[in-house]
Amino acid sequence: MKQLLLISSFLFCISVVSAQSTNNLLNPKIDDYNLDFENLIPNTNKAQVWFTKNKTNEISIETDTVQRYTGKRSLLIENANDKPLIYLQSGIFIPSKYEGKEIEIRFHAKFKDVVNHVDFIMRTNDEDNDLLQFTNSLKKRIFGSSDWKEYIIKLPLQPETRNIWFWPTLYGSGKLWIDNVKIIIDGKDISLAKVKENYNPNVKPVNYGQNSSTGKKVKVTDAEIYYEIYGEGEPLLLLHGNSQSIKAFKKQIKEFAKFYQVVAVDTRGQGNSTDLRKGNLSYNLYADDMKTLLDSLKIKKANIVGWSDGGNTGLIMASKYQSYVNKLAVTGACTNPKTAVSENTLNEVRKAIEALRTNKDEKSKYQVKLFTMLLTEPNITSSDLKNIKAKVLVMAGEKDMILETQTKFIADNISNSKSYIFKNASHDVPFESAKEFNEVVLNFLKMK
């Protein structure tokens, strides 16, 4: 249950980022974060800069002039509803524009008649607003009533940190007061922190997969394939996995586009690509789609990076359309589902298909087709692998759902191949181990 609540908190903060621009949330002087809650939104009793979640009249997140630790006001989060799953948040967004290696937030809190618990949460995000680090105060459950007490939470400031969130949270009914907030960078108050020389507040994440400035479509048999192009140089085709889209490679596109012309694709029927075909899906069909796409872009030879289903497609392309593939890097690819994964994994897919069959909407019907392909495809033979002439990098996570024997089988049957296993990583290597994955792939592509 605790995990579900924390996930809800994550999702809420992400929605705040997407709903409001950074400049709307915060446009302060270096030390103007309204940490004493004295600055109010006009005609309200609510603190400026601090975001809130307040959906019913039973929930109140405002400032209080009666209960306070110092100054004239404190922040009060109050809930008169006794439903334990209701959570109430107020928080602050801090751009990571300061030089330093650690951020520390100190504050005083008081709470009364808290039935469930309170929590104090901080996280750092990268430029895509994805989680880098997370910490909270729940080493033990905090509930009931308590007078003013100081709390301290800390997180490292990694070089890729783009923003920091701090939000006190009340779960269930009760009252929670926050006051005397201090933000510390490397032991010094944030008002004394030095701003990074290269900090640009106007940089916004690229919305990969929904970028109208570069996105286009090409017609293939019974479908339209959506793609986006970034960077210049040798063509590099990115192929995502089952039920994914271009966005799956958001940790790779920016880095790869520094050296290559990245062609990121939504496979047919996924993302922004369409599919009018009535029959079953296959990786051979996907490979044919990619050949048509490359032909339409007048690309005679491309490097390919494929993840999961994309890796399967890449192997087929390298065998079936040899002249089109320069180098191929695959992660979590397989040749046959019966030998690639455990029977338990296949049973989980079968259960998901049966659950989807109870739905009558078109999206669920198409999802059945996608999952069914996981049970029946691919059917790549050792002869197909031996037919591959391109240099191939075969990768997988140490804890990948693809069995180690399958990864080894692929590498052993391709004459010009090398393998790499990511320690402590699962099937989601490009996201879980993005930095290492990018380095490994780029080193392979640059190798003569």
PyMOL commands that set and color helices and strands:
alter all, ss='L'
color gray80, all
select helices_A, chain A and resi 2-19+22-25+190-192+246-256+283-296+309-320+322-324+337-340+343-357+362-376+382-386+404-412+429-432+434-446
alter helices_A, ss='H'
color red, helices_A
select strands_A, chain A and resi 51-52+59-64+74-79+87-95+102-125+131-136+142-156+163-171+174-185+188-189+216-220+223-230+235-239+261-266+302-307+325-331+391-397+417-422
alter strands_A, ss='S'
color yellow, strands_A
deselect
rebuild
show_as cartoon
